[in-house]
Amino acid sequence: MTKNLPMNEFPLLDPRDGIPLFYPYVPSEAIAEVTDTLSGRWIGQGPKVDLFEKKFEDMFLGQHRALAVGSGTDALHLAYLLADVTADDEVIVPVFTCTATNIPLLYIGAKIVFADIDPDTMNISVADVKRKITPKTKAIVCVDYGGVPCDYDALNALCREHGLKLISDAAHSIGSSYKGRMSGTCADFTIFSFQAIKTLTTGDGGLLAIRDTSLLEKAKRLRWFGIDRSAKQGGIWENDIVEVGYKYQMTDIAAGIGLAGLKHIQDVIRHRNELFKAYETHLKTSRARLVGHAETDDYFTSAWLLTIIVDKDRIGLMKFLRERGIESGQVHYRNDRYSVLGGRRNDLPNMDDVEDRYLVLPLHPRVRAEDVEKICGLINEGW
Ligand SMILES: Cc1ncc(COP(=O)(O)O)c(C=O)c1O
């Protein structure tokens, strides 16, 4: 059974006193962008949202189209609706992820089928997905945990074979690539999150990338009450609303922050990947191993999280590091611990094996290579 790490024993660290686990990255140009937005006519969804979508497509999406929304969770809900997931369907999802991946399936009432993790990456296990496909399966959801891409060739092949939709939760993996293809171009639908501490932040925000571009207009309507917003903005609007929509749009305030962030994102990604490499270089104890790699022949990670798996006494290591000014934590929990998601399952042996042994260490733009050397030195020393 998962033990909660005793966070209350560790009040959040003042960054002047050590190395925090997370710290938002907001470039100074964001202030000018927000000032500019607030001085103009459009502070809700306006031209900066359009520009943000266009720039995002140019940088990351190839032929896929972008729909900017209020959060990654909004994008997931829209992806499930556009994939035609209904209350009669089963959806195979990763057990190890942020609850946001799976909660929107509860809005729809679909049956959640948890798949186990791959022990090397903590991403969804393709072998277990295969075992769990039934005639009722409508879609597979996968998460690029920490930034490391899933096995998209295998997942797409399964989807083709069984007529399923693939939904990629790339909340962690903006700028990662799989066999030369950018994260965002590997599935029918991909979602990104620009929540406060993500690699690119807009305060809160998200984006849905869509492979079938004919779905874009429907996606836009679902984003805004079911209304064709461009027709409405023509001045006179007489159309009916025929489908249930939501209020999921991004604002120009958020898009301005995102546009400023995009100017620096390649540097941020490079820095993050280099820190991952520094962990690979300096962590030299048989008591801890890294989850995933900075780069392999198959993938490159933009490295949102750095996760280790220890032999035992994770809480002891967490305390040991915290006493030395270094924050660490679990960040995500196996989702079958939550009653709302149906409670504990007994067919997830790889998850069972590591649930009390994984720990996330600091990796963000304020962390330097020397910090990584120090953190690894402490872990190598033992706890
Ligand atoms: C894997 C994953 N999916 C989805 C989300 C949801 O994104 P948001 O917070 O933007 O709704 C998050 C994190 O916040 C996440 O870590």
The ligand as a MOL file (V3000), in Angstrom:
LIG
                    3D

  0  0  0     0  0            999 V3000
M  V30 BEGIN CTAB
M  V30 COUNTS 16 16 0 0 0
M  V30 BEGIN ATOM
M  V30 1 C 0.3370 13.8530 -16.9300 0
M  V30 2 C -0.5410 15.0410 -16.7490 0
M  V30 3 N -1.6800 15.1180 -17.4620 0
M  V30 4 C -2.5040 16.1520 -17.3630 0
M  V30 5 C -2.2280 17.1990 -16.5040 0
M  V30 6 C -3.2410 18.2790 -16.3770 0
M  V30 7 O -2.8200 19.4840 -16.7930 0
M  V30 8 P -3.4660 20.8170 -16.2200 0
M  V30 9 O -2.9810 20.9910 -14.8310 0
M  V30 10 O -2.9560 21.8570 -17.1640 0
M  V30 11 O -4.9390 20.6550 -16.2950 0
M  V30 12 C -1.0470 17.1690 -15.7400 0
M  V30 13 C -0.6290 18.2090 -14.8200 0
M  V30 14 O -1.0010 19.1230 -14.3750 0
M  V30 15 C -0.1860 16.0650 -15.8540 0
M  V30 16 O 0.9300 15.9780 -15.1310 0
M  V30 END ATOM
M  V30 BEGIN BOND
M  V30 1 1 1 2
M  V30 2 1 2 3
M  V30 3 2 2 15
M  V30 4 2 3 4
M  V30 5 1 4 5
M  V30 6 1 5 6
M  V30 7 2 5 12
M  V30 8 1 6 7
M  V30 9 1 7 8
M  V30 10 2 8 9
M  V30 11 1 8 10
M  V30 12 1 8 11
M  V30 13 1 12 13
M  V30 14 1 12 15
M  V30 15 2 13 14
M  V30 16 1 15 16
M  V30 END BOND
M  V30 END CTAB
M  END
